[in-house]
Amino acid sequence: MLRRGIRVLAALLAAAALTAVIPAHAQAAAGDPVPVKRQLTVLTWNICGETLVLRGRTGYCPHRADVKGKALKVAELARKYQADVIMLQEVCGYEGDIDATPRPHATPVPNLFPGANSKSHMAFLEEDLKKDLQEDPENEWTVRHAVGSRADGESYCRNSTLEGYGEIGGSIGVLLAVKGTMHDVRTIETTTGTSLERSIPALCGRLVGWPDQLCTTHLIAGNNTVQRAQTAEIKKQLGTSWTQGTLIGGDFNGDLGDPDLTDVQEELDACETNTFTHQTWAADNTTPQTWNMDHLFASKLSAGTRWTSCLADHEAMDKTKNLAGTEPDGWSDHAPVVATLRQTPVPGDMTGDGKPDLVAVDKDGKLRLYPGTGTGALAAPLTIGNSGWTGASLAHRGDWNGDGTEDLLARVGNELRVYPNQGDGTLTRWTTLHLPLPATAQVAAVGDLDLDGAPDAVVSYDDRLYRYDGIRGTSPSVAPPVKIGSEGWADQDITGLGDADHDGRPDLLTRQHDGPDVGKLWLRPGLADGTFAAPTQYGYGYTAGSRPLLSAAADADGDGVADLWATTGDGTGRLLYYQGSTDAAGNPTDGPSTEVGTGGWNTVITALG
């Protein structure tokens, strides 16, 4: 148990991670911080990059011969809409080395050539996107490809001696690109066990600094049973993150009203373009046939939508009649779909203004909310709890009920509770997540530590550390606790720091309040198995006497670096704001302090969160 003379920290941590996106090549450099990203713009497009059909025939693919031209059009659109994510279908790409031998195939193909991957859409796209780095080192793209196969069971992108068709390299499949660092990349085989030779996977990954898992796929046309099976397999593999933290886009080969998309529409939030995204115009038809087949879906909020815009760019689409000898006016028979999704909530923001806030308990047991100004300073407090908060451990990182606002997590008495936020920082009646807990247990809302889309909690008591995996819903709950720290936690105060090291996983900050390292702050990076790595020193001189109360501040000044608030114990009763920094090796550390509260914090405030 914690010694009674030590004041317990309140816990703060990002719902998934701080929202800065720092390129991999810049992570080890202590350069200018990256601005916080509040929204994500996604471009999804079936570029019909492989179909081997001449103009005038069914299934014609516009400008198939111009592999580089198609890739450059994708890059042009990404710049036009300032896209953060690119999702492509029917795209020729590769896995691994660009100079590697093309994927094996069942029968000899005379058109395969050395260095084929370098003439794929993926290779040309990567090359062109690198130009953005010359203007801004933060414009580094990570590009990945997952291979599928055609109805003949082959994967290589076909070449032909037919007029207008030259070399095309790589394998057919889907592509996912993000501006920033991608991690936890995986391929989901969606057609395993079907009788079809054709296979199209889903490709998923996470963008460092963004809470939702990103996936792209292509459902196979003409067979609703297979389409439903594909969707079911994606849902199965994504698990709870399907409804709690997924953004999926691609060619679903069906309008929103089609039966094969019923489950997707009921369970996810569709970004509707309200127009067609696919067209065929055969030579013997007087008018084209149009469908709305290309979609973007996101996990739902309990109320409202996170989508702020959704459109189909018909300028990039071939809308002409399919006649031999004529030129198409676009690059594909599909239109690119572009949508913007807002991140909700901003880590640490209780009031809904996008700026992290501070929560505190005063000497009378009232709960106060101090709105952040976006500079590390705080505005005048609001009372959001009238009584009963004495001795509580507080944290506010995570949307526990899925309504798009950050909720308050607290240990009050012997109960772990979540208090839903009404959007302005005021609270509604709590839901008990777990009991009993010791009355001195410390709580840290660790954000989405297991990357399933729902916020999680870390609690320390009895010299041990436990993880409580969140289950988000209108009535939130947690899974049974998992022990992730066996001993030594009675001498540690815990608080959440967000994704301080920018690896895509939330981290933990602890303060040593006893022993030879008393007063040192330790950074414990989050790991893929839901635990924390061995600690590295983050700061020193933070004894309980000199800095009685600490609270991580998320990114309080919007510079993309984790920050800290602390009270003074020298009798002045001030509140200090520590701007996060990095050392010479690029590792997170505490930074310079600024006084943001003058007097009273040592006698009036008993807990921070």
N, C-alpha and C positions, 0 to 999 in steps of 0.2 A: 504494500500500500504506500501511497505518497506520504511523506512526512507532513504533518499538519502545519508546520511553519512555512512550508513552501506554497506560494500561490500558484494555482493551476493555470496553465495557458489555455486560452480558447483556441479552437482549431479553425483554420481557414484553408481552403484549397479549391482550385479550379474544377469545374464540372467535368471537363475532359482534359484541358490543358490550357496554358496561356495561349492567346491567339496570335502570337507572332510567328511568322514563317521565316526561318533562317536557313539559307541554302547550306548544303553540306560543306561546301568549300569554305564557308565563312564561319563555321561554328567554332573553329579553334582560334579565330582572330578576335581581338577586343576592339572591333571597329564600331561604327555608328550603329545604334540599335535599329531594329526593323519596326516600322509602325504596326500597330495592332490591326488585324483584319477583322472587320465586323460582318462581312458578307462574302458569299462565294458565287461566282458566275461560271456556269457550266455550259459547254458546247457539246452536243451529241449529234452525230451525223453518220448515216450509212452512205459511204462514198461509192458503193458498188464497184469496188476496185478490181474484180477478178473475172466477172462474167465474160465468156468467150463467144460473143454474139455480134455480128455485124449490124450496122444501122439498117433499119427497115424490117428487122426480124424481132420476134417476141423475146423479151429479156435483154434487149440491147442496153449496154452500159455506156453512157456518154464519156467521150475522151478517155477510154480505157488505155489507149496507147501512151498517153501523156502522164506517166506515173509521177514524174517530178511536178508537173503542173497541178495535179490534184493535191499533192502534198503541200505545195506552196499556197494553194487556195485555202487549205485548212489553217495554215499559219496566218494568212491574211485575215481570216475571220476571227481567229483568236486575238489578234491585235485590235481589230475593229471593235470587238465587244469587251476587250480587256478581260478575257477569260482566265480563270484560275485552273480550270479542269477541262480536258478534252477527252471525249469518248467517241471512238470510231468503230464502225462495224464494216464487214466485208473489206478488210484492210490487209494488205500484204506487209508482213513484218517478220521479226525473228526473235529468238530467245538466246541471250548470250552474246558471243562475239560476232561483230558484223561481218568478219571475214571467215566465219565458220562454214563448213560444208552444209549445203541446204539439207533440210530434213529428209530422211529416207522415204522412199515411195515404193509402192508395190510393183510397178512396171517401169522399165527404162523410159526416160523422157529425153529425147535428143536436144531439147532446147535448154536444159539446165547448163549453167555456165559458171566458171570460177568467179568468186566474189559476188554471187547473185544477191546476197542480202543487202549489199550496198546500193542496189537498184530497186529497193522496196520503198513503199510509201513511208514506212517508219524511218528509214535511213534519211530520206530527203527531208522529212518533217523535222527530225532531230537536228539536222545540219542547219536548217533555216532558223529554228527557234534559238539556236546558239547566238545568232546575231544580236538578240536582245541583251545578252550579257555585256556587249560592248558599251551599251548606254547605261546599264544599271546591273551591278553584280547580284542584285536580288532576283533578277529575272531568270533564274536557272530552272530549267524544266527537267523533270524525271519522267521518262517514257518507258512503258512496259507493254508487252504483247503476249497474247495467249493464242495458241494455234487450235484451229478446228479442222474440219474436213468437208469435202464436197459429197454429193450423193454417190460418187464413184469410190468413196473411201480414201481419196488422195488429199494431201494437204498442201503440196507445192503450188505456188501461183503459176498458172499456165502461160507459156509463150506460144507464139504462132507465127507461121510464115504468111498468114492471111494479110491482105493489104492493110497497112496502117497499124499493124500489131508487131511490136518489137519485143525486146527483152524486158521482162518484169521479174523481180526477184522476191525471195522470201516465201513465207507460208501464209495461207489465208487464215483469218481469225478476227479477233477484236483487240482494240488498243485502248490503253488508259494512260493519260499524261497529266501531271500536276505541276503547277508552278511552285516549286519548293521541294521538300524532301518527302518521298513516299516510303512508307514502312508497312510491315505486316501484309505484304503482297501475296495473294494466293489465287489459284485458278480453281474454279468449281466446274467439274465435268457434269453437264446437265443432261446428257442423252445416254448415259451409261445404262445398259439393260434394255434399250429400245431395239426394235428390229431395223431401224434405219441405219444406213451406212454413214449418213451425214451427221456431223456432230458440231455443235457450237457451244463453247464454254461461256461462263461468266468470269470476268476478271475483276478482282476486288483489291483495294489497297486503302491505306489511310494517309492523309496529308498532315504532316506535322503542324500542329496548331489548329486543327479543325476537328470538331467532335464526331462528325458522322463518318461512318464507313462509306467509301465510294465504290460503286460497282457499275460495270457495263456488261450488257449481254445482247443476244440476238435470238429471238424465238423463231423456230422453224415454221415456215409458212405451210398452209394447206392441211394441217393435221392438228385439230384442237386437243386431242388426247395427248399428243407429244408436247404441245405447248404447255398444257397444264402440268405435265410431268416435269418439264424443265423448271417451271416456276416453283413447283413443290420442292424440287431438289435444292434450288437456291435458298428458299426459306429454311429448309432443314439444316443446311450447312451454316447459314448465318445465325440460326438460333434466335435468342431474344433480341439481338441487335436488329433483326428484320423490322420490328415495330418500334424499337427504342433508339435507333441511331444509324439509319441507313439512307443513303441517297443512291438510287439506281436509275440508270438511263440506257436507252438504246432503241433498237428496232424490235418492237413487240409484235409486229405483223398482225395487228388488230386494232380496230377502233375502241374507244373507251367503253362502248356499250357491248362489246363482244363477250360471249359467255366465258371464253378462255381467260379473260382478264378480270373476271368478277372478283376473285379473291384479292387481287392486287389493288383494285379500286376500293374495295371495302376496308382494307387494312392499311393502305398508304394514302398519302395526300398527293393527288395528281396536279401537275402544273399544266394546265390546259391552254393550248395555242388558239383554240377556236377557229382553226382553219386546217386545210389539208397539208400533209407532209410528204405524201407519195403520189406519183402520177404515172399512168401509162396511157399512151396515145398511139394505138395501132394504126397501121396504114389504111385499114378498111373502116375505121371509125370516124365519124364526123366531129365527135367531141371526146375529150379525154375522160378516163376514169380516175377518180381521186379518192384517197383514203387518208385517215389520220392514224398512222401506224407508229410514229416515233414519239416517245414519251419520256418524261422525267417524273419520278415519284420520290417522295421523301417520307420518313416516319412522321406520323401525325402528332400534332399537339392535341390536347384535350379540348381546345377551343381555338378557332381561328386558323390561320395558315402562316407558314414561314416564307412562302413564295412572294416575292415582290414584283416579278415580271416574268413573262413567258412568251416567246414569239418564234415563228418559223420564218427563216430568211429565204424567200422565194427567188431572190436574185441569183443565188448560187445553184438553183435547181433547174434542170432541163424541162421546159414547159412546151417545147415545140412538138409538132406531129412527127412520129417516127417514120420518116421516109428516107429511103436510100438516096445518097447523093446530096442530102441537105445537112447543114451544120446545126448541132444542138446549141441552145443558148445558155446552158448550165453544165455543171460538172457531174451531176448525179441525177437519178430519177427520184431521189429523196431530197427533201429540204433540210438543212441544218436547223436544229432546235436549240435556242439559247434561252437560258433562264437564270434568274438570280435568287439566291436563298439567303435569308438573314440568319446569322448565328444568334441563338437565343438560349439562355441569357448570356450576357457578357459576364465572365467570371468576377465575382465579388459585387456585382451590381444588384442592389435590392430595389432601387427606386425606378429603374427602367430608363435611365438617361444615358446608359452606356459607360458610366464611371463607377469604379469600385467604391464601396462604402464600408464603414466601420460600425459594428454593433458592440454595445457595452452594457454592463449591469452596474447601476449606481448603488450607493450605500443603503438606500431605502428599498432595494430589491426591484427597482423598476428597470425595464429594458429600453435602452435608448438607441436610436439609429442616427448616425452622423453621416450625412450625404457627402460623398467625395466630390471634389471640384475638378478632378482630372489632372491635378498638379501634385498630388500627395497631401494637400491640405484638406480640411474638412469644414463643412458648413455647420450652422447651428443645429443642435440635435432635435429629433422628434421622439416623443414617447410612444413606443409601440407595444409596451407591456406594462401594466400598472402595478403588479405585485407578483411575488412568488418566485422571483428569479435569483434570489440570493444563493450563492454556491453553485450556480449552473456552469456548465462548460458549453461554449457556443461555437457554432460554425455556420457559415452560409456559402456553400459552394455546391450547386447542383439543383436541377429541376426535377424534383422527386415525384410530382404528379402529372408531368407532361403538358402543362399549360403554357410553357414558354417563359416562365418567370423563375427567378432563383429563390429557393425556399430556405428556411432556417432549420438547421439540424442542431439539436441540443440534448445534453444529458441534464435533466431536471430531476432532482432527488435521485431515485434509483431507476429512472426510466430513460431510454433512448427514444426521443420524439422527433417528428418532423412537423413544422408549422408552415402550412402553405402560405405563400406570399400572394397578395391580391394585385400585385403589379406595381404598387406605389410604395412598397416597403411595409405596409400594414399587414397584419397576420390574421389568419382564421384559426379555428380550433385545431389542435394538434391531433396527429395519429401516433399511437405508440408503436414503435418499431420493435423494441426488445426490452425485456425486463426479466429478472432484476439485475441491476448493475450496482457496484459499490458507489456510494455517494461522493467518492473522490475520483471516479473514473474520468479520464480525459478523452475528449472526442475531437477527431479531425475529419472533416468531410474531404475525402481524398479525390473527389471527382471520379472519373471513369477509369479506375485502376485496371480492371480486367477487360476493358475495351469492348463491352457488350452494349454500349449505348446508354446505360443507366448509371446514375451516380452511386458511389460506394462510400463507406465510412470505415475509419480506423479508430479503434478504442484501446486505450492502455489501462490496465488495472492488474493487481496481483503480480506485479513485476513482469507482466507479459504483454504482448501486442496482438490484437485480434483484428481481422478484416471481416466486415459485414457487407456482403455484396447486395447492392440495391436492386429492387424489383419495382420499376416505375409503374405508376398507374394512378387513377383518380383516388384510390386508397393505397398509397405506397406501402411497401413492406421490405424486409430484408431476409436473405437466406441465413441459415444457421452460421454462427461465427466460425472462422477458420483461424487457428493460431499461426501467426507468421513471425513471432518474436518470442523466444523462450525465456530469456532472463536479461536483467540489466535495465529494464524499462522503468523501474521504480525511481531511478536517478535521472530520468529524462522527461522533460516537458515537450509535448508534441504540438506542431502546427503545420498546416499545409502550405506549400510554397508554389503550387502550380507546376508547370513543366519548366523548371528552371534551366535544365540542361538542353532543352529543345530536341529531345529524342522522340517526342510523341507520347510520352507516358508521364503521368503526374508524379511528383516527388514529395518527400517528407522532410521537414526541417525539425530538428530536435535541439533542445538546450540542456547541457549537462549541468545539473544543479548540485552535484556532490562529487567527491573524489578528486583525484589529482588534476583532472581536466575541467574543473568547475568553471562555469561561465563561458565555455566554448559552444558555438553553434555548429551543428553537424548537418550536412546535406546527405540524404539517403535517396539515391535515384530509384525510381520505380522500375521494376523488371517485368518481363513478359509473363512470368508465372504468378503475378499478383502479389509479389513480395517486394522488399526493398534491398538494394545492394549495400555493401559495407560503406560506412560513413566516410566522408571527406570533410575537412574543416572548412566551414563557411565564414565564421567570424569568431571573435574572442572578446572577453570583457563584459559579457552579458550575464553577470551574476544576478541572483534574485534580489540582492541588496541594491545593486546599481541600476538594474532594469527590471523592476518587479513584474511587469506584465508585457508580453510580446504577442503580436499577431501578424501573420503574413497578410500582406495588403494586395495580393494578386498583382496586377500591373496598374498601380494607382495613378501613374502619370502617362500611360499610353505609349511608352517608348519600347515596349516589347520585352522588358526585363522585369523579373519578379522583385517585389519591394517588401518593406517591413515597417510596422509601427511598433513603438515601445515607449513605456512610461519611464520616468526617471525616479530614482530613489534617494536623491541627495537633499530632499526637503523642499525642492522647488516645485515638485508636482507637475512637471511639464510632460507633453507628449511629443515624441520625436518621430520624424519620418525618415527612414533610411532608404535612399534610392539604390536599387539593386545595381550590381556592377559585375565585372569579370576580372580575373587576375591575368597575369602576363600570358598564361597558357590558354586562356579563354574559358576557364572554369568559373562557374557562378560564385560570387562572394557578396558580402554586404558592401554597401557603398557609403558615401558621405551622408551625414544626417542634417536635417533641417527641423527647427522647432515649429510645430504646427498647432500646439496647444499650450497655453500659458497658465499654469497654476491649477490646482484642484484635482489633478488626475491621480494623485497619490492618496487622497482622502475621500474623494467622491466616487471614483470608479473602482470596482472590485473585480471586474473581469472584462476581457476584450474578446472580440470574435469578428 
